[in-house]
Amino acid sequence: MSAKPATAEKTSVILMSPKAGRQEIHLPAGSTLGDLLREARVERNGQQIYIDGKLLEEALVLPQGAVVSLVPRPGSASSTGSWREGIGMFHDDPGFKELVEAVEASREAEKDRS
């Protein structure tokens, strides 16, 4: 990795967040939102991002031929992460039924040994 010259053009960006407050961050010209988030060590999960008061998806201009992919957020099926949202998700799942039966059999065997 080569060091950038000290005379390289910089861009100043104001980053505001509840945790860190207002920060002025200087980035090389042409830096992306991803560069800013990495520099500030910001996790995107569970946060909405605004640029000049507009939601990111409202502020972003799509270039000709852009490919837009929608994928679930890693590690969570929901933004709240509530365990209640998972209730019933294994209903009628044969693998889960088999697991429950195995656990019950193991508990019965443990009772018999006592």
N, C-alpha and C positions, 0 to 999 in steps of 0.2 A: 504494500500500500504506500503510495507516494504522498508526501506532505504537500499541502496546498500552500502556495506562496502567500506571504503576509499581505500582499497587495490585492488579493482576490476580493472581488465585489461581494458585499454582504447584504442580507435582507434582515430587517428588524421586524419581529412579529410580537404582538402582545398575546400572551396566553393567560386566560383567567380560569380559575377552578376553585371550588369550595375549599379544597384541602390546602392548596398552595397560594391562593389569592391571586394577585396580579403579578405577572413576571414578564419582563422584556427579554426576548431570546433572539440572539443574532445567529443567523444561518447563512451558509453560502448561497449566492444568487441561484435561483432555479430549484431550490429545495422544495420538497413535497410535504404534504400534511403528515405523511408517514415519518419523514425525517424529523419534523418538529416533535411528534409524539415520542419518537425514540430518544431524541436529545433531552426532552423533559421527563423521560421515564414515566409516561402516562399509559395506563391500561385503558383500552377502549371499551372493554366489557361493561355493560350496564350503564353506559353514559351516552348522552346525545351530544353531538358535536355541532357547533354553530360557527359559521364564518361570517363576520360582519353582521351578526344578528340573524342570519338565515340558517336554517337547518342545513347540514352538509349536503344532503341529497337535493335541496333546493338551490344551493349555491354552485354546485358542480356542473360545468358545461361539458357535455359529452362530445368527444371528437368523432369525426366521421369514421364509421366502421368499428366503433367501440364494441367490445364484448362484455356484457354485464352478467355476472354470475351471482345467484342468490344461494347462500348456504347457511345452515344452522350455526349458531354460535357454539364454539367448542365448550364442552364441559357442562352444558346446561340446556335442557329442553325448553326452558322458559326464562324470562327475564327476572322473575321473582325468585325462582328456585324453590318454591314451596313444595314440601313433600305431599301436600294435599292434592296437587295436580296429578300425582302418580297413582292415586287410589283407583283401583279397578283396571289398571293398565295390563295386568296379567290375567284378567278374567278370561277363562276358556283357553288359556295357553297350556298346551299339553306338557311342555317342558317344566313349567312352573308347578303344575299339578304333580308331576313326578317328583320334583324337588320336595314339595310339602309332604308327600307320602314317605319319602326317604327319611326326612327329619322326624316325622311321627314314629316310624319304625325304629329309628335310632333311640328315641326317647323311651319307647316301650321296652326295648332291650336293656336300656340303662336301669329302668325301674325293676325289671326282672332280676338283674344282678344285685340289686340292693337288698 
